[in-house]
Amino acid sequence: MSFSSRSYVNRYIPSNRFPVGVRWLLIVNIGLFVFEYILKTTSSVEFFRQNFYLMPAQVVQTFAIWQLATYMFFHAGFGHILWNMLALWMFGVPLERLWGTAKFLRFYFVCGICAALTVVAAAYIFGGTDVRTVGSSGAIYGILVAYGVMFPDQTILFGFLIPIKSKYFVMIIGAVVFLQSLSATVGGQRSGVAVLAHLGGLITGYLLLRGKTLQSQIRQPVISSYKEWKLRRARKKFEVYLRKKDSNRDRWVH
């Protein structure tokens, strides 16, 4: 189903109510982080790491496909979860109010799962199939690009200091993510393939929102060229027909 921006514009009604989707994502993420922190001194924490963290080798070889989603609910440290949850709150709340909970959650999980698939593919291409990945960053980057597309002229504080329009902020973040991904892959850092989750989530979010527009922009020149070619071909056939007709008519003229 399309996530086109046009169909939701007239449904945006500012509200003070905290959206249920973002609320439960915050609760589950923070709750699991606290739970894992409590268990970190016990052997039980290894159960979660081995079964719910994303490991490309397990996804492919033992079909642990649930890891494509469960890895999003675990984080590597306090700073990791702090920035992800802060971004989810800042950019996710207006998006859920705009789209509704069902569409917002579908968008969130599709971005996160596609980010995981990007990591799995990159691990088998560049190495690092036994490296674990955690965090909701892939989904968050999808939310970030969605905010930039849906509210392009909204002013936000870059680094909490510099006012900048959200569309330019997303462009800057996209460039940084691309350079990080390039460094992680070309540089041969086996543990760096997790960075590609950011790029995967960002690209997925943009394609979900602009997929039909991009498709039409690519398809339209091709269709126009084909129609022009058919018109030229038909014109040539008609000219040949007229020449033959004139030639046949000249035979009976004396």
Number of C-alpha atoms within 10 A of each C-alpha: 5 12 20 16 15 8 10 13 12 8 11 14 9 9 10 6 8 13 18 14 19 21 14 11 16 18 12 13 20 19 14 14 19 13 12 19 14 11 14 12 9 10 9 11 15 13 10 15 17 13 15 23 25 32 27 28 18 19 17 14 8 9 11 16 17 14 22 25 19 19 24 25 20 25 23 11 11 12 10 15 21 13 13 21 22 13 17 24 17 15 20 25 22 20 23 20 21 20 19 17 17 11 16 21 17 11 21 24 20 20 31 33 26 23 32 31 21 21 30 27 16 21 24 15 12 17 18 22 23 15 17 20 28 24 24 31 28 35 29 28 32 29 27 27 27 28 22 20 19 20 17 16 13 13 15 16 12 12 7 7 8 9 13 14 16 23 21 14 19 20 13 12 15 19 12 13 20 17 12 18 21 16 15 19 20 9 12 14 13 17 17 23 31 27 23 27 31 29 27 25 32 30 19 26 31 20 19 18 20 17 16 14 12 12 11 12 11 11 11 12 11 12 12 11 11 12 12 12 12 12 12 12 12 12 12 12 12 12 12 12 12 12 12 12 11 11 11 11 10 10 8 7 6 4
